[in-house]
Amino acid sequence: MGKSVPWVQEDPKTGRLIYRRAYPEDVRPFLPKPGTRELKVPLGASRAMTASAFRTYEQSKRRFDEDVKAARSAGNLHAKKVEGARDALSPGRVSELAELFRHQWHSSDDNSLRLRGGEWADRAEAGWDWMGTDFQEWKREGDMEAMEDRWGRAADALLKGEGLLTDPDDHDGRERLLWALNDVALEYEEDARKRLAGKLVPIPPKPERQSNPRGRKRTVTALVDAYVADKWEGWSTSTRKAFAPVSKVLKDLLGDREVAEIDRETAREVYQLVQALPVNMSKLAVFKGMGVREAVEEAKRRGSPTIAPKTINEGYMVHIAGVFNWARREEWTSKSPFEGFRVVDPVHAADKRDPFTTDQLRTLFSSAPWEKRLGNDDEKPGRYWVPLIALLSGMRMAEIAGLRLKDIGEVEGIPAFVVRRYEGRGIKNKESRRVLPIHSELLHLGLEAFVAHWRSKAEPDDLLFPDGKANVRQQGGAKLGEWFSDLVNKEHEFIGTKLGMHSFRHNFEDRLKAKGVYGTAVGRVLSGRKIPGSEADYGSSFPIEVLQESLEKVSYPGLDLSHLKLLTDD
């Protein structure tokens, strides 16, 4: 029966046989149609495999393997571009590429000879007289321009197919490769004549190259590159930057080790080294050029401060565990040895950042710039509006600062913010992408009028708050955050732990708790937090009226903003 053949399924109603095979997750973003989950090919038979079905089956297997190889190569190239890594065209690497080129060329023309016969052979023989002379002349005169013109595309295709990214300034390596391909052509000329004369010329075997000096094929370095390639498009700018030191640690400590060999003892050693990492290791000149172990030893010798528990747990170990969990799902290994490593943080979560007290909120929103309503033409509207929006929406500062004019409008008749990623602006995680109703208090304060005013003067892609533009590190609202921190801590001298723009988020979630909404699925969507145990995108699946009903429960007893409200005759 067809269903007994691997990857062949039988339609229960029609009996038709279909080749169905799921692509590995790490290659899906780099397939010709990104995101394709599986290859489906009708085999042209029902109930049982026929000779024709088996031919299609074999073709489908080859296509699947070719798709995966090409996608993995594309993923490797992407990861290398991200990290700025380059592959050297060493003599050994060039020799490998030349052998692959020789194998591919022989295989291709062998098929052509068998399919087209003597008619093709007669034309080809005359052509080789002319072409072979050119190849010899280019080599004799060292004509690299002619070689580039003839073999440049072949060289680029070889590099792309093998997932190699070379330095465009490595002219010596490029010339070495072109010269080698020209030599392959000269050698092929003689073999081609033998084939055309009816002699048997074996196809050179495809070279089997070791992926690293120890001959292991699935190294930790390869794993990290594949993981980054799979996750990159879904990561925010901050997550991409946060993963860079994790990548360095894994590659430096475990780079050429086979993934399946990493056991609990090795994982514990990595965990202990992470705990000993010096603060700002990548920024301080004293650690420049050092490996992880060397930097740790130097930090101990100097008595340098080490990274905080939160950085150990959330900056490193969570990411490292994520890499190896992904490896297990993708069948690189049968275990995930990094689970459960976590430093006990001596600072209680409640002590890490305070919300504002009601007295502090009253003081804040009765002084500049909130002592009166802001004019719509103010040059720095973000200073006025971003804190108010944060208070009444719980949105992160960067989410508010990154809003464009086209990210605010009506959704199913309800005024709403749309938080989404776009070029030049990332978001914290996938849960951050959401549609949020606008609290009615913000509407009473004149937000819609402010937006309408700016729409008449700016383009839809322009920021709603020009003074909230990202800094050179792509951190949205960074300058606003600095200004607000100075206002709170220096001008008002409020007493509290780490009071700043993010404190409004704590205020907002405290009000959700007071109304019994915090921790519910709706409450977590409003806050842009992950719903435990779910992979669903709840930010787009809850009806907006349901979100609005819960949002309107948020209020701040004791805080009067009536002096900022829009007058009915405005």
C-alpha positions, 0 to 999 in steps of 0.5 A, a space after each residue: 500500500 502507498 501509505 506504507 512508503 515514507 512520507 506518502 499519505 492516502 486521502 481517506 475519501 479518494 484514495 489518492 496518494 500524496 507525498 507530504 513532508 514537513 520542512 524543518 522549522 529552521 529552513 522555512 523562513 528561507 524557502 522560495 516561498 518563506 513560511 511554507 510548512 511542507 512539500 505536497 506533491 500528488 503522485 498520480 496514483 490511488 491506493 497503491 504505488 505504481 511505477 510512475 508514482 515511484 518516479 514522482 516519489 523519487 523526484 519529490 525526495 530530491 526536490 525536498 533535499 535540494 530545497 532544504 540544502 538551499 534554504 539552509 545555505 540561505 539561512 547561513 548567509 543571513 546569519 553571517 550577514 547579521 554577525 558580520 562574519 566572513 568566510 575566507 577563500 583559503 587554498 583548501 576551501 578553493 580546492 573543495 569548491 573546484 571539486 564540487 564544480 567538477 562534479 556538478 559539471 560532469 553530472 549535468 553534461 552526462 545527462 545531456 549526452 544521454 538525452 540528446 545523443 550524437 547531434 548534440 555531440 557534433 556541435 559540442 565538439 566544434 564548440 570545445 575547439 574554440 572554448 578550450 583555446 580561450 581557457 588556455 589563453 586566459 591562463 597563459 596571460 593571467 586574464 582575470 577580467 576574462 575569467 571573471 566574465 566567464 566564471 564569475 556567475 558560476 563562482 557566485 552560485 557555488 558560494 551561495 549554494 554552500 552558504 559561504 559569505 566572502 569578503 568583497 575586498 578579498 581580491 586574492 581569494 576571488 582570483 584564486 577561485 576563478 583560476 581554479 574554475 578555469 583549470 577545471 574547464 581545461 581538464 574537462 575539455 579532455 574528458 569531454 572529448 573522450 565522452 564524445 568519442 564514446 569512451 567511458 569517463 566516470 563522473 568525479 565523486 561529490 566531495 565530502 567536506 568536514 564541517 569543522 576540523 574535528 569532523 563533526 557536522 552539527 556543532 554548537 556554532 552551526 546550531 547558534 547560526 541556525 537558531 538565529 536564522 530561524 528567529 531573526 525576523 520575529 525578534 525586536 531590535 533589542 532582542 537581536 542585540 541582547 542575543 549577541 553576547 549569548 552567541 559569543 559565549 556559546 561559540 567561544 566556549 562550545 563552538 566546535 563541540 557536537 550539539 548531541 555531546 553537550 551534557 549536564 556537566 558541560 552545561 553546569 560549567 558554562 553556567 558557572 562561567 556566565 555567573 563570573 562574567 565581568 560587567 561590560 565585558 564587550 565594551 571595556 578595553 581591558 577585555 578587548 580581544 579576550 575569550 570568555 575564560 580569559 576575560 573571567 580570569 582577568 576580571 577575577 584578578 582585577 576584582 571587577 564587578 560581575 553581571 547581576 543575577 537578572 542579567 545571568 538569568 534573563 540575559 544569558 541562561 534563558 536564551 541559552 536554554 532556548 537555543 537547546 530547547 529549539 535544538 531538541 525540537 529540531 532533532 539536533 539532540 535528544 536532550 536540553 541540558 541547560 534547563 533549570 539553571 537560575 541564580 537566586 536574586 537577592 533583590 525581591 521583585 517588588 523592590 526593583 521598581 516602584 509605581 508612583 504613589 497617588 500623591 506623586 501622580 497628583 504633584 506630577 500632573 499639576 506641574 509643567 508641562 501639565 499645569 494646563 492643556 498643551 497646544 497642538 502646535 507644541 514642538 515637543 508633544 511627546 513630553 506631554 502625551 507619552 506619560 498620559 498614554 502610558 498611565 492610561 494604557 500600560 504601553 511601554 514607552 518605546 511602543 508609544 514613542 514609535 506610534 505613527 499617524 497611521 497607527 492610530 485610528 478606529 478599529 470596528 468603530 472604536 478608537 485604537 492604537 496599533 502596536 506593530 513592527 516596521 522598518 527601523 522600529 522593533 517591538 519587545 516580543 510577539 506579544 507586544 504586537 497588538 491592537 489596543 482600544 484608547 481609554 476614554 479619558 485620553 479622548 476627553 483630554 483631547 488626544 483625537 483633536 491632537 492627532 487630527 491636527 497633526 494629520 493635516 500637517 504630516 504624512 501617515 508614516 510620520 511619527 505621532 510624537 516627533 520628539 520620541 524618535 529613536 536614537 542611534 541604538 534604535 531605542 524609541 523614546 530614549 531622549 523622552 525617557 531621560 527627560 522624564 527621569 530627570 523631571 521625576 528624580 531631580 526636579 520633583 525629587 520623588 522618593 522611590 526605587 527606579 522611578 521613571 516612565 516604566 513606573 506608569 506600567 506598574 501603576 496600570 497593572 496595579 489598577 488591573 489587579 484592583 479590578 480583578 483583570 490582571 493575570 487574565 487572558 484579556 489583562 495580559 493582552 492589554 499589558 502586552 504579556 505572554 499568556 502562559 502555555 499558549 502560542 496563540 496571538 491573542 492580541 489579534 483574536 480578542 474582539 476589541 470591544 472586549 478589550 475596551 470593556 476591561 480597559 475602561 475599568 482602569 481609573 485612578 482614585 484621587 487623581 484629578 485631570 479635569 484641568 487638562 480636559 478638552 472643553 466642549 466648545 473647543 
